Amino acid sequence: MKQELFGMCRANGDWFVLDVADARRVVVFRSLAEAWRARAKNDQLMLFWPAPIERTVLTEFATADNGKPVRFWLMDEYELAANLLHGHPLKYLQLATLEGPADVGAQLRSTVASARPTFAFGQP
């Protein structure tokens, strides 16, 4: 069964990125309800809307950092205060495995392998 995950996206397609542990990470939520709760409790998310991380988004994330995959920050599932710093680092391949069917993971692994990933998102 596929695990649907959500990020926070602006109308122009920019994804919300948080600086955590000296790395820029795309914040990911396990449910739509978690994403909405975080938006309601964090002013910096007011210009963003919950958006599913789908196959096309995963493909873009595979090479979004100058040919390298981005890093992610998986929010704690039971963080009722919606503190954005309460979460766990998540690598691109971990997210791809959770989010997509088996063929997506295999296809994206080959894309990532050819890009020689360092799992760094880059500078603003």
N, C-alpha and C positions, 0 to 999 in steps of 0.2 A: 504494500500500500504506500502511496506517495505521501510524503509529509509536505504540506503547503506552508511556505514561509513567506514573510512579508518584510519589506523595507519601507523607508519613507522617501517619497519622491516628490519633486516640485513639478509644476506644469511644464517647465522647459526641459524636463528629463534629468535634471541633476538629482543625485541620490544624497541623502543625509550621511555625512561622514563625521565620525567622532575621533578625536585624538586620545588614544588610550595606550598606555605603556609604550610611549615613544613610537607609536605607529598610527597611521590613519586607517580607520576601519569603517566599513559600511555597517550600520546598525541593522540587525535582523531580529525579527520577532517570530515566535512560534504560532501566533494566531492573530487574526484581525482584531479581536478584542484587546489583546495586549498592545498592539500598535496604536489603537485609538486611545487607550488609557494613558500611554506614554505621551501622546500628542496633547492630551488634555492637561497633563501635569508638568510639561516642559515647554516653556516659552519659545525656545529655539526651534521647536518643531512646528510652530504655527503656520509656516509657509509650505509645509510638506503634508502630503496625504499618504495613507497606507497604500502600498501597491504590491501585488504578488511578484515574487521573484520567479519568473517563468523561464522556459528554455531559451528564448531570445535574449533575455536579460543575462542569463548565465553565460551565454556565448560572448556577449559584450564584456562582461566582467573578466573573462578568461585572458584578455589582452588589454584591459583598460589602463594599466599603469605602464605605459611605454613598452607594450608587448608582454608584460608580465601580469599574472592574475592579482586581483585585489585581495585584501584581508577583510575579514568580517568580525563583528562583535555580536554574539548571540546573547540577547537579553535573558536574564534569569526569569524563568517561567512564573514564579510565584512572588515576584517583586511588586507588591501592591503599591508602593510609593513611586514606582516607575523611575527610580534613580538610574539614569543612563550609564553610570559607572559600574553598576552591578550586573555583570555578565561574564562571558567567557570568550576568549579568542577562538576563532574558527578559521581554518585555512580553506582556500578555494575548493580543493578536492573534497573536503569534508562536507561543505555546503552542497556541492554538486551531487554527491552521493545521497544526501538527505532529500534533496529537492526533486531530482529527476529520476526517470526510469533508468534501467541498467544501460540502455543504448546511449543515453545522454552522457552518463558518466564515462563510458568508454570513448566516445567521440571527443569529449572535452579533455580527457586525460592526454590524448594524442596531441591536441592543440596546445595544451600547457607544456607538455614535454618538449615540443619543438621550440617553445619560447624561453626555455631555461629559466623557470620562475625563481624569484627570490622572496615572493610573497610580501613585498613592500608596496604600499599604495602610492607613495610619492609625496612631493611637497605641494602645498597649496599654490 
